[in-house]
Amino acid sequence: MQPRRYGGGQPSKLTPAQRDEIRQRLADGESIRDLAQEFGVHTSTIRQYRP
């Protein structure tokens, strides 16, 4: 049996600068849905960056 390998997966659709911007805008009260639409990602992706 082969050992399990972790990691890999899809590369991030967001740059570190975009993630910082999302965190700030969420803290300022912008909606998750609006941000997801603007950045072209799913709402669950944006929820990862809630403060």
MIVO-849921 format. One record per residue: chain; residue number from 0; x, y, z of N, C-alpha, C in turn. Coordinates in nm, 3 decimals, padded with zeros to 5 digits. Each point is the difference from the previous one (the first is absolute). Layout:
BEGIN
+-------+------+---------+---------+---------+---------+---------+---------+---------+---------+---------+
: chain : resi :    n_xx :    n_yy :    n_zz :   ca_xx :   ca_yy :   ca_zz :    c_xx :    c_yy :    c_zz :
+-------+------+---------+---------+---------+---------+---------+---------+---------+---------+---------+
:     A :  NUM :       X :       Y :       Z :       X :       Y :       Z :       X :       Y :       Z :
...
+-------+------+---------+---------+---------+---------+---------+---------+---------+---------+---------+
***
This chain:
BEGIN
+-------+------+---------+---------+---------+---------+---------+---------+---------+---------+---------+
: chain : resi :    n_xx :    n_yy :    n_zz :   ca_xx :   ca_yy :   ca_zz :    c_xx :    c_yy :    c_zz :
+-------+------+---------+---------+---------+---------+---------+---------+---------+---------+---------+
:     A :    0 :  00.084 : -00.117 :  00.000 : -00.084 :  00.117 :  00.000 :  00.089 :  00.125 :  00.000 :
:     A :    1 : -00.036 :  00.098 : -00.082 :  00.079 :  00.122 : -00.010 : -00.040 :  00.098 :  00.111 :
:     A :    2 :  00.096 :  00.080 :  00.048 : -00.033 :  00.098 :  00.103 : -00.088 :  00.111 : -00.057 :
:     A :    3 : -00.081 :  00.058 :  00.085 : -00.085 :  00.110 : -00.042 :  00.086 :  00.125 : -00.021 :
:     A :    4 : -00.035 :  00.074 : -00.100 :  00.070 :  00.125 : -00.026 : -00.094 :  00.117 :  00.026 :
:     A :    5 :  00.051 :  00.096 :  00.071 : -00.080 :  00.117 :  00.032 :  00.055 :  00.120 : -00.075 :
:     A :    6 : -00.083 :  00.102 : -00.011 :  00.044 :  00.120 : -00.070 : -00.046 : -00.004 : -00.144 :
:     A :    7 :  00.060 :  00.085 : -00.078 : -00.040 :  00.005 : -00.141 : -00.132 :  00.072 : -00.013 :
:     A :    8 : -00.087 : -00.052 : -00.079 : -00.129 :  00.064 : -00.021 :  00.009 :  00.116 : -00.096 :
:     A :    9 : -00.102 :  00.078 : -00.001 : -00.009 :  00.114 : -00.091 :  00.086 :  00.116 :  00.051 :
:     A :   10 :  00.064 :  00.072 : -00.090 :  00.070 :  00.121 :  00.044 : -00.103 :  00.107 :  00.038 :
:     A :   11 :  00.038 :  00.090 :  00.087 : -00.091 :  00.103 :  00.048 : -00.041 :  00.093 : -00.114 :
:     A :   12 : -00.127 :  00.037 : -00.001 : -00.049 :  00.094 : -00.100 :  00.024 :  00.144 :  00.045 :
:     A :   13 :  00.037 :  00.016 :  00.127 :  00.019 :  00.133 :  00.055 :  00.146 :  00.021 :  00.039 :
:     A :   14 :  00.050 :  00.119 : -00.028 :  00.136 :  00.035 :  00.041 : -00.001 :  00.038 :  00.147 :
:     A :   15 :  00.117 :  00.001 :  00.065 :  00.004 :  00.045 :  00.139 : -00.055 :  00.143 :  00.018 :
:     A :   16 :  00.024 :  00.087 : -00.096 : -00.052 :  00.137 :  00.009 : -00.153 :  00.001 : -00.007 :
:     A :   17 : -00.057 : -00.085 : -00.086 : -00.146 : -00.009 : -00.010 : -00.059 : -00.054 :  00.130 :
:     A :   18 :  00.066 : -00.099 :  00.059 : -00.048 : -00.056 :  00.126 :  00.000 :  00.106 :  00.110 :
:     A :   19 :  00.106 :  00.082 :  00.004 :  00.005 :  00.108 :  00.099 : -00.112 :  00.101 : -00.023 :
:     A :   20 : -00.025 :  00.032 : -00.127 : -00.107 :  00.094 : -00.033 : -00.135 : -00.056 :  00.042 :
:     A :   21 : -00.022 : -00.128 : -00.025 : -00.127 : -00.064 :  00.039 : -00.018 :  00.005 :  00.150 :
:     A :   22 :  00.106 : -00.032 :  00.076 : -00.009 :  00.005 :  00.146 : -00.041 :  00.140 :  00.047 :
:     A :   23 :  00.063 :  00.102 : -00.058 : -00.030 :  00.137 :  00.040 : -00.143 :  00.039 : -00.036 :
:     A :   24 : -00.042 : -00.035 : -00.119 : -00.134 :  00.037 : -00.044 : -00.108 : -00.074 :  00.077 :
:     A :   25 :  00.027 : -00.126 :  00.039 : -00.094 : -00.072 :  00.085 : -00.009 :  00.067 :  00.136 :
:     A :   26 :  00.113 :  00.043 :  00.054 :  00.002 :  00.069 :  00.129 : -00.077 :  00.132 : -00.009 :
:     A :   27 :  00.000 :  00.061 : -00.118 : -00.072 :  00.125 : -00.020 : -00.149 : -00.021 : -00.026 :
:     A :   28 : -00.043 : -00.127 : -00.009 : -00.142 : -00.030 : -00.011 : -00.051 : -00.034 : -00.139 :
:     A :   29 :  00.087 : -00.018 : -00.097 : -00.048 : -00.037 : -00.134 : -00.051 : -00.144 :  00.002 :
:     A :   30 : -00.093 : -00.028 : -00.090 : -00.062 : -00.133 :  00.001 :  00.089 : -00.103 : -00.068 :
:     A :   31 : -00.009 : -00.121 :  00.051 :  00.075 : -00.112 : -00.055 : -00.040 : -00.024 : -00.145 :
:     A :   32 : -00.128 :  00.009 : -00.026 : -00.050 : -00.027 : -00.136 :  00.056 :  00.101 : -00.101 :
:     A :   33 :  00.000 :  00.128 :  00.037 :  00.051 :  00.103 : -00.090 :  00.149 : -00.020 : -00.027 :
:     A :   34 :  00.076 : -00.031 :  00.104 :  00.143 : -00.021 : -00.018 :  00.028 : -00.124 : -00.086 :
:     A :   35 : -00.074 : -00.106 :  00.023 :  00.018 : -00.121 : -00.080 : -00.025 :  00.027 : -00.147 :
:     A :   36 : -00.103 :  00.076 : -00.027 : -00.033 :  00.033 : -00.138 :  00.110 :  00.086 : -00.063 :
:     A :   37 :  00.048 :  00.098 :  00.074 :  00.104 :  00.090 : -00.051 :  00.130 : -00.073 : -00.030 :
:     A :   38 :  00.039 : -00.094 :  00.089 :  00.126 : -00.070 : -00.017 : -00.013 : -00.129 : -00.081 :
:     A :   39 : -00.122 : -00.036 : -00.036 : -00.021 : -00.118 : -00.084 :  00.025 : -00.132 :  00.069 :
:     A :   40 : -00.034 : -00.005 :  00.130 :  00.016 : -00.123 :  00.077 : -00.130 : -00.032 :  00.072 :
:     A :   41 : -00.008 : -00.119 :  00.058 : -00.119 : -00.044 :  00.071 : -00.005 :  00.069 :  00.137 :
:     A :   42 : -00.121 :  00.013 :  00.054 : -00.015 :  00.064 :  00.130 :  00.076 : -00.074 :  00.110 :
:     A :   43 :  00.014 : -00.131 : -00.013 :  00.074 : -00.075 :  00.103 :  00.148 :  00.038 :  00.000 :
:     A :   44 :  00.052 :  00.041 : -00.115 :  00.138 :  00.046 : -00.006 :  00.015 :  00.129 :  00.079 :
:     A :   45 : -00.095 :  00.090 : -00.015 :  00.005 :  00.128 :  00.071 : -00.018 : -00.023 :  00.150 :
:     A :   46 : -00.084 : -00.094 :  00.040 : -00.023 : -00.026 :  00.142 :  00.128 : -00.042 :  00.073 :
:     A :   47 :  00.095 : -00.056 : -00.071 :  00.126 : -00.040 :  00.061 :  00.076 :  00.118 :  00.058 :
:     A :   48 : -00.028 :  00.120 : -00.049 :  00.078 :  00.118 :  00.037 : -00.075 :  00.092 :  00.094 :
:     A :   49 : -00.110 : -00.048 :  00.059 : -00.072 :  00.083 :  00.097 :  00.089 :  00.029 :  00.119 :
:     A :   50 : -00.013 :  00.121 :  00.055 :  00.081 :  00.034 :  00.119 : -00.046 : -00.074 :  00.124 :
+-------+------+---------+---------+---------+---------+---------+---------+---------+---------+---------+
***
